[in-house]
Structures are given as structure tokens and as C-alpha cells.
Amino acid sequence: MVRSIQEGGVLMMSSSSSSTTTTTSNNGTDSDDSLSPSSASSKSFVLTTLPPPITGAYKPLAVLSAHVGSVSSLALCGEFLLSASQGKDIIVWQQPDLKIFTKFGQGDGSVKALVSVGSKVFTAHQDSRIRVWKVSRRSSENAFRLVDSLPTTKDYLGKFMKQSNYVQTRRNHKRLWIEHADSISCLAVHAGIIYSGSWDKTLKVWRLSDLKCLESIKAHDDAINGLVAGEGRVYSASADGKIKIWGKEKRKKADSWSHVLKATLEGHAEVSVNSVVVSGEGRWVYGGGSDGFVMGWERSEKGGDFEEWRLGFEMRGHKMAVLCMCVVGEMVCSGSADKSIGLWKREESGRLCKFGVIQGHEGPVKCLQASPNNVGAGFMLYSGSLDKSIRVWWVSKQDCVEEEKKKTSFRTLLMQQG
């Protein structure tokens, strides 16, 4: 059976495979600590012939269609690509051939977000819980094993007897402050901490070593849609139209720390900010809005308790809402409800220059994941959509902006001569 994508690339649907492969370590020898594909592999769509390049900016490589629901989140876990779905299933794809290795997590509620760190995978669910999965590299059976959920039972037992540990969530309804009261929409991991953002407007802070909830922050006036963490900061994007920046500070009378608000970045009035990324070693923050705009804020060199930021860039990047973003070096990718992916290059000034648009999905692009490793002169980009598919692209890292400027100048010259 042959399936073709919009750009003309030919993809073959492979049948269940009875062969197994063994991954090798860096020295080329077989490793017993590697996972191998299951002999009962499910259907997957894998590239059999390379399609011609559409532009110098990107090439389509593969379409993966196995989810029963909209693809909501993507993550890289070693040699695997993980894809989560609103249809409750998490699929593990083994690279480079992208055949299905296994599935896990079915029946635990719609999966909203997932992250991978070390030998663990964290999945956030509509039922307001975070589940923890242990990745085993010694056996192909039960490779992703559920080991805990957040809040942990130990955390519950340590707090449920004390009345001061309860907070008002709705009228005449209270919950422990360590619990989310609504769907968890996003996760981020940095420096031994996992952060969770929820539609309940709170940002919670969990310690990776013992999975204890350390803080619950009333972060926004509306649902939190996106999180990113790095350089000692965590950035939260919300439907209230703001991006807030939180930094860790030592408490005055205790040998501990807490997160404090460092800055509030204002977007367009009455426009939800759906995603946030950070570039330039924390100097620039970019957000995508429900009005299709991509905006950028630059940090002032001034210090102090409250950081100073200025709006340095804004551009209508899509015809419909920006739903997701990712950053790779000097490049930013944006996925939209208009079914397209925007390719942007960060200039020295910090402004983003859009040099390409990827078309191919048949539904809104809900999530993006970029590989940090170079592949030739570019990188691998994975996109998940409400059309229930995952698409794989190769994106060039070369200076496509200059090429686009030359093309524009040439067209302008022709128009003037005509």
C-alpha cells in the first residue's frame, strides 16, 4: 500500500515486522543495555524514497499515522521519539526507521504533555495527575513501566491531616495545595526540577530526586498554556495574554529557596499566549498568540529584583492562532491552527525573519519537537497535528534568510524593469 504526502514524497506502509535490530554503542559493539523493536510491531509509515526538495529550507521525510486521536505532545527519549495523543495512547517510535517499538499509558486519561529526563518519562493528563514511567534498557518487555504518580502517596500522607494544607479551588470545594484542580497542560524540566502548568492557573514545582511538591504558585489569571525553563528561570505563557518570568531566590529565614516573579511580559489585549520559547542565552523571549502573531521581548542589561524587558519584535506570522513553538540555536519554528509551520531566523538584533513555510498537515499543528543534533547542514523537525499524524522534516540551518532576501530583491528589480 502506498501513501503520498502533499509535497510528492512517496511513503510505504510497512506490515508488522518479524525481524529485530540491535542498537550499537559508540564504539560499534553490540550493547545489551539497548532496546530492540518488538516482533509484534504495529503499522507505521516509513520513508522509502526521498522526495525532491520543495525549497532550500526543508525536505519532507515521513508521515507516521497510528494514533486514534489528535497528537498533543512530542518528546525525544534517547533513540526514541515519543508521541502522546488525546486518544490516551503514547506511542514509542524507534529511530532512524521510525517503526513502532511499543505503546504505553493507555486508559490513563487524555495525555496533554510529556517530557523525558534521564531514565524517566513524565506524562501530564487531563485527570490533573502527572504519571512517572521508568525506561528500562535491559528488556523489550515492559520497557516503559509506571512507577509513580504526582502527587505521590507519601506527599499525600504527609499533608492531608493538616487543615492549613488545603486551598479553595471552587465554591465549597477544597483540595490539597500539592494537587492540580484541572487539566495539566504543559511540563518543563530544568536543573533537577520539574514544572507543571495547569488550566487551574497554577504553576507547581516538583523535585526530581524524591518527586516531592515544593511549591504551588498562583501564577496567572487564566489557564497556563506553555512552559519553558532554563538559565535559572521558568517562563509561563497564559490565556490571560501574559508571559511571566520566575526566578529562584533563597528564603531569608530558612535554608531553602522559592520562585519569585521577575518580570511580566504583556502581549496583545484579550489575546491568549499559547506558547513560549527562549533564545540567545535568555536574552530574548518569543511568544505565539491566538491572533497569529509572534512577538519577541528583549531583556535589559539592568539588574535588580524586577527585570526590565521591552517589546522588540512583533509580526503576523500565521493566518490563524499560533499553537506551539520550538527553538534550535538561532532558528525558531512555529506551528499554527492554519495547518502550517513557520520557519524563522533570529537576526543579531534579536528580530525574527521568516524565511519559509512548511505545508503538509491536514489539520492544525499542535506540537513541535526539534532534534538538537545536526543532520548534515540542518536538523530533524517533528510535528504533531490534530489530523492524528506526525510528520518528519529535515530543515536546513544554512542562511536561508539571505537567499530569501536576494529572491525578493530580484523580484522587485524585475517589477521595476517591467
Secondary structure as the mmCIF struct_conf table of DSSP 4:
data_model
#
loop_
_struct_conf.conf_type_id
_struct_conf.id
_struct_conf.beg_label_comp_id
_struct_conf.beg_label_asym_id
_struct_conf.beg_label_seq_id
_struct_conf.end_label_comp_id
_struct_conf.end_label_asym_id
_struct_conf.end_label_seq_id
STRN STRN1 VAL A 2 SER A 4
TURN_TY1_P TURN_TY1_P1 GLN A 6 GLU A 7
BEND BEND1 GLY A 8 GLY A 8
STRN STRN2 VAL A 10 SER A 14
HELX_LH_PP_P HELX_LH_PP_P1 SER A 15 SER A 17
STRN STRN3 THR A 24 THR A 24
TURN_TY1_P TURN_TY1_P2 ASN A 26 ASN A 27
BEND BEND2 GLY A 28 THR A 29
STRN STRN4 ASP A 30 ASP A 30
TURN_TY1_P TURN_TY1_P3 ASP A 32 ASP A 33
BEND BEND3 SER A 34 SER A 34
TURN_TY1_P TURN_TY1_P4 SER A 39 ALA A 40
STRN STRN5 SER A 44 LEU A 47
BEND BEND4 THR A 48 THR A 49
HELX_LH_PP_P HELX_LH_PP_P2 LEU A 50 PRO A 53
BEND BEND5 ILE A 54 ALA A 57
STRN STRN6 TYR A 58 LEU A 64
BEND BEND6 VAL A 68 GLY A 69
STRN STRN7 VAL A 71 CYS A 77
TURN_TY1_P TURN_TY1_P5 GLY A 78 GLU A 79
STRN STRN8 PHE A 80 SER A 85
TURN_TY1_P TURN_TY1_P6 GLN A 86 GLY A 87
BEND BEND7 LYS A 88 LYS A 88
STRN STRN9 ILE A 90 GLN A 94
TURN_TY1_P TURN_TY1_P7 GLN A 95 LEU A 98
STRN STRN10 LYS A 99 PHE A 104
TURN_TY1_P TURN_TY1_P8 GLN A 106 GLY A 107
BEND BEND8 ASP A 108 ASP A 108
STRN STRN11 VAL A 111 VAL A 117
TURN_TY1_P TURN_TY1_P9 GLY A 118 SER A 119
STRN STRN12 LYS A 120 HIS A 125
TURN_TY1_P TURN_TY1_P10 GLN A 126 ASP A 127
BEND BEND9 SER A 128 SER A 128
STRN STRN13 ILE A 130 VAL A 135
HELX_LH_PP_P HELX_LH_PP_P3 SER A 136 SER A 136
BEND BEND10 ARG A 137 ARG A 138
BEND BEND11 SER A 140 SER A 140
TURN_TY1_P TURN_TY1_P11 GLU A 141 ASN A 142
STRN STRN14 PHE A 144 LEU A 150
BEND BEND12 PRO A 151 PRO A 151
HELX_RH_AL_P HELX_RH_AL_P1 THR A 153 LYS A 159
TURN_TY1_P TURN_TY1_P12 PHE A 160 MET A 161
HELX_RH_3T_P HELX_RH_3T_P1 GLN A 163 ASN A 165
STRN STRN15 TYR A 166 ARG A 170
TURN_TY1_P TURN_TY1_P13 ARG A 171 ASN A 172
STRN STRN16 HIS A 173 LEU A 176
TURN_TY1_P TURN_TY1_P14 TRP A 177 ILE A 178
BEND BEND13 GLU A 179 GLU A 179
BEND BEND14 ALA A 181 ASP A 182
STRN STRN17 ILE A 184 HIS A 190
TURN_TY1_P TURN_TY1_P15 ALA A 191 GLY A 192
STRN STRN18 ILE A 193 SER A 198
TURN_TY1_P TURN_TY1_P16 TRP A 199 ASP A 200
BEND BEND15 LYS A 201 LYS A 201
STRN STRN19 THR A 202 ARG A 207
TURN_TY1_P TURN_TY1_P17 LEU A 208 ASP A 210
STRN STRN20 CYS A 213 LYS A 218
BEND BEND16 ASP A 221 ASP A 222
STRN STRN21 ILE A 224 GLY A 230
TURN_TY1_P TURN_TY1_P18 GLU A 231 GLY A 232
STRN STRN22 ARG A 233 SER A 238
TURN_TY1_P TURN_TY1_P19 ALA A 239 ASP A 240
BEND BEND17 GLY A 241 GLY A 241
STRN STRN23 LYS A 242 LYS A 250
TURN_TY1_P TURN_TY1_P20 LYS A 252 LYS A 253
BEND BEND18 ALA A 254 ASP A 255
STRN STRN24 TRP A 257 GLU A 266
BEND BEND19 HIS A 268 HIS A 268
TURN_TY1_P TURN_TY1_P21 ALA A 269 GLU A 270
STRN STRN25 VAL A 273 SER A 279
TURN_TY1_P TURN_TY1_P22 GLY A 280 ARG A 283
STRN STRN26 TRP A 284 GLY A 289
TURN_TY1_P TURN_TY1_P23 SER A 290 ASP A 291
BEND BEND20 GLY A 292 GLY A 292
STRN STRN27 PHE A 293 ARG A 299
BEND BEND21 GLU A 301 GLU A 301
BEND BEND22 GLY A 304 PHE A 306
STRN STRN28 TRP A 309 ARG A 316
BEND BEND23 LYS A 319 MET A 320
STRN STRN29 VAL A 322 VAL A 328
TURN_TY1_P TURN_TY1_P24 GLY A 329 GLU A 330
STRN STRN30 MET A 331 SER A 336
TURN_TY1_P TURN_TY1_P25 ALA A 337 ASP A 338
BEND BEND24 LYS A 339 LYS A 339
STRN STRN31 ILE A 341 ARG A 346
TURN_TY1_P TURN_TY1_P26 GLU A 348 SER A 349
BEND BEND25 GLY A 350 GLY A 350
STRN STRN32 LEU A 352 ILE A 358
BEND BEND26 GLU A 362 GLY A 363
STRN STRN33 VAL A 365 ALA A 370
BEND BEND27 PRO A 372 ASN A 373
STRN STRN34 VAL A 375 VAL A 375
TURN_TY1_P TURN_TY1_P27 GLY A 376 ALA A 377
STRN STRN35 GLY A 378 SER A 385
TURN_TY1_P TURN_TY1_P28 LEU A 386 ASP A 387
BEND BEND28 LYS A 388 LYS A 388
STRN STRN36 ILE A 390 SER A 396
BEND BEND29 GLN A 398 GLN A 398
HELX_RH_AL_P HELX_RH_AL_P2 CYS A 400 GLN A 417
#
